[in-house]
Each structure stands twice: as structure tokens, then as C-alpha cells.
Amino acid sequence: MPRVRAKTVELNQRASHGDAAAALALLEQSMARGHQRIGLLRYWRARCLGAVLEGRHHDYAQRVTARLSEAALTCLAQEAQRRHRG
């Protein structure tokens, strides 16, 4: 498990510096693990960085947003903006 955590930390650092491939890898990780909120944040980051997203990525994000309340979605969008500004 420590290796997986270290890889996630590395990917997060790379994504925070604009690496679209790292952002996409984090999104894939979230999708595989069934993450919802963090997965949506990762989807938005990958999208903002210009990662090549497939239909399944968009479908995943749509499924997650459909499960969230308007208030929860607003909070997540604000968090995404905060993270994007760094």
C-alpha cells in the first residue's frame, strides 16, 4: 500500500504542475476505486489540463454529478476552483 500512496502523491504533484497525463492517471485510479467526489475533482482537473478524455470519463462524471445534491455539487465546484488557483 505505501507504494500506491507514493505513486498517488507523485501523480498529484505532477498534475498540480500541469501534467495532463498525471491528471488522467489519477482520474483512472478514482474510477477504478469507485471514488465519487475526489473522482469528480480529478475529472475536472484532467479536463482543465487538456487531457484526452473518452466517453467513459464523461459518463463517469455525469453519473457522479447525478448522485450529488445541488449544495454538494456547488461545494465541489468551489473546491475545484480553489485547487486550480493553487
N, C-alpha and C positions, 0 to 999 in steps of 0.2 A: 504494500500500500504506500509506503514512503516514496517509492519511485513514481507512482501515479501522481501523487501530490506534487512532487518536484517537477514533473512534466507539466502539470496544470499551472503551476507558478510560472514556469518558463514561458508557456504559451500566453498567459495573461500579460506578462511583461512585454513580450513581442507585440501582442495585439495593442497594448496601450501605446506603443511606439509606431502604430500604423501598419502593422503586418497583417494584411488581409487573409493570408493563408493560415496564420495562427488563429485569427478570429474564427475562421471557418472550422478549424480543428476543434476549437472549444465548443462551437455550436454542435458539431457532430457528437462530441463527448456528452453534451447535455441531452441530446436526442436519445442517445443510446442508454443513458441512465434514467430517463424519464423525468428529467428536471422540467419544471414549468416556468417559474418566474425567472430564475437565472438563465434558463434557456432562451426566454424571450429577450432578455437583456443582451445575450450573446448574439441572437439573430439580428437585433438592431445594430449592434456594433459591426458585425460582419457586413451587413448591408451598407452602413455608412462608409466602411473602408473599401467598398467596391469588390468584395468577394464574389466569386461566381456562384450564385445560389441556384439551386434546382427547384423544380416544382415541389418536391417533398419538403424542402426547407420552408417554403411559403405555406404549404399545407399545415405543417407542424405549428408555425407561428399563428396561423388562423385558428387552429384547434385550441391552442393555449389561450388566446385572447377571448375566444368564445366562452371559456370557463371562468373568466375573471369578471368581477363586478366593475362597474364604471370607476368607482373610487380606487380600487386596486390597480386598475389599468392606468389611471392618472398618476398614481404614486410611482408606478414602474416607469412611466414615460419621464417623469421628473428626475428619477434616479438615473435613467439613461442619459438625459441631458447633462446632469451633474458630472457623470463619469466621462462624458465626451469632452466636456470643457477642461477636465483634468484638474 
